[in-house]
Amino acid sequence: MTTQAEVVEALEDVHDPHVPVSLRSMGMLAGVEVSGEHVQVEVCIPCMACPASEFITEQVRERVLALDGVTSVDVTPGFHLYWDRESVDPKARELLRTAGIQL
């Protein structure tokens, strides 16, 4: 059976499409639950009109379905969740700053 830690690790390959930083590092990975062969992932979308929300959702779904033992995935775009700059990992914040992106 796939573990929560394995799902989180697999999602390190899924980046915010606007910057080369993982969803977890951007503070956008809100929750992962594994129940047998089913995985539920909640992703915090920073803004209601985010043009990349469908892209992010599909990337998460594809990456999790590629894991051994996972047969179904529900990805919930958490528009209702609160995201702020403090959610961003300090290393990711420094990478963004180096790239000229201010949070």
C-alpha positions, 0 to 999 in steps of 0.5 A: 500500500502506498503511504502518505509520505510516498505521495508527498515525495512523488508530488515534489515533481509537481511544480507551480507552473509559474515558478520552478518550485514544488507545490509543497515548497510553495505551501500549496499542498494542503493535505494528503490522505491514503485509504487503501488504493485511493488517495485524496489530495487537497491543493491550496490554490492561491487565487480564485481566478488562478488560470493554472488550477486545472493544470495543477489538478491534472498534474497532481492526479497523473503523478499520484496515479503513477504510484504503485498500488494507487487506483483512484485519486481525488484532487480537490482545488482548495479555493476555500483555503487560506494561502499567504506568503508565509506558507512558502518554504524559506529555501523556495523563497530564497530561490524565488528572490534569486530569480527576481520574484518577490513575494 
